[in-house]
Amino acid sequence: MKSLGNSGVEVSELSLGAAGIGNLYTEVSDEQASETVATARSLGIRYFDTAPHYGIGLSERRLGAVLREQPRVTYTVSTKVGRRLEPSDAGGDDLGHGFAVPATHRRVWDFSADGVRRSLEASLERLGLDRVDVVYLHDPDDHAEEAFHEAYPALEKLRSEGVVGAIGAGMNQTGMLTRFVRETDVDVVLCAGRYTLLEQGALEDLLPAAQERGKSVVIGGAFNSGLLADPKPGATYNYAAAPPELLNRALALKAVADRHGTTLRAAALAFCAAHPAVASVLVGARSADEVRDCAEQFAAPVPVALWQELRAEGLLPDNAPVPGEEPS
C-alpha cells in the first residue's frame, strides 16, 4: 500500500477502474460485475475508482453494492465530480457517450462549488456509502477557470471538513494536471494514457512536478485503451483505431517482450509502476478473468534485459525509470 501525497489515504499498487462494470461499450450483467469486484478484492486489490459518468451511475451502484458489504477500513474508493446527472425523458441509449445503458439521465457539466457538493452527495447515495476516500475533478479540460477557482476550493473545503481524505483531478492530458500539481494543494492526480510503455509525455512535465511537490500520481490507461494489451490490426488507441505507426511500435515492443519470455501486458504494467511518483496503476476490467489476468501480469517479474533492449532499440527513453533501477 502507498499513501497519496501526505493525505494518509492508502491505495494498493494495482487498482481497479470500474468503467467496465458501468457497461462500457457492451452490457455486463449484475452478477458479472459483482464477481469482477469480488475477485479483485480476493486478489489483494484494495483501491477502486468510479465516476457518475460511467454508465450514468450504474458503475457507482454496482461497485457500492459489493464494497458496502465489506469492512470500511479494508478498501479505498474514489469517485469524481464535474458531470452532474439530471433525469431525462429523451429515451434511447447512452452509446453516444460509450455506455450500453438506457439514457435515463443526461450529463451536465458543473464545476461550481454547489455542483461539486451536489454531485458528491448523489454519488454517496448511489454507492450506499457514508464517505469516499478520494474525489477527483473529472476532465475539466474545457472548464479551467471554473475548475481552479470554484471546484478546487470546494474540494479543499470538503477535505478540511474531513468529508473526504484526498482530493485531485483526473484527465487524459498532462498540461492541466501539471498545473494542478504546481498551483494547488491536491494530494493526487489521475493521468490516463499519457504515461505508458508506448508514450511517456508525463515524463516531461507531470511526473517531475509531482516528485518535486511530494504529490502522488495514479496511472490509468496502461494499455493505451487496448493497443498494448493485444497489438494487431484493428486494435484501439485512445478509444479509436490505432494509427499504423503506433501499431508498428506496439508490435515492436511485443516482439522484445516475446524474446525475453514475458508478455507485453506484464511489461506495460511494470513500467507504469516503476516511476517513484506513481502510487497505483489503475486497470479497467469487466470480468473476473480479466482481473485475474491483470493481477497475474502485474505480479510477473520482467527481465532486466528487456528494458536494456528497449533502450538500445530506441523504444524507451533513457530517462524513463524501470523496475529494479535506482531512480536518478
Sequence and secondary structure as in RCSB ss.txt:
>XXXX:A:sequence
MKSLGNSGVEVSELSLGAAGIGNLYTEVSDEQASETVATARSLGIRYFDTAPHYGIGLSERRLGAVLREQPRVTY
TVSTKVGRRLEPSDAGGDDLGHGFAVPATHRRVWDFSADGVRRSLEASLERLGLDRVDVVYLHDPDDHAEEAFHE
AYPALEKLRSEGVVGAIGAGMNQTGMLTRFVRETDVDVVLCAGRYTLLEQGALEDLLPAAQERGKSVVIGGAFNS
GLLADPKPGATYNYAAAPPELLNRALALKAVADRHGTTLRAAALAFCAAHPAVASVLVGARSADEVRDCAEQFAA
PVPVALWQELRAEGLLPDNAPVPGEEPS
>XXXX:A:secstr
 EE TTS  EE SEEEE SGGGTBSS   HHHHHHHHHHHHHTT  EEE  TTTTTTHHHHHHHHHHTTS GGG 
EEEEEESEEEEE    SEEGGGTEEEE  EEEEE  SHHHHHHHHHHHHHHHT S  SEEEEE  TT HHHIIII
IHHHHHHHHHTTS SEEEEEES SHHHHHHHHHS  SEEEEESSSSSS  GGGTTHHHHHHHHT EEEEE TTGG
GTTTS STT EETTEE  HHHHHHHHHHHHHHHHTTS HHHHHHHHHHHSTTEEEEEEE SSHHHHHHHHHHHHS
   HHHHHHHHHTTSS TTS  TTS   
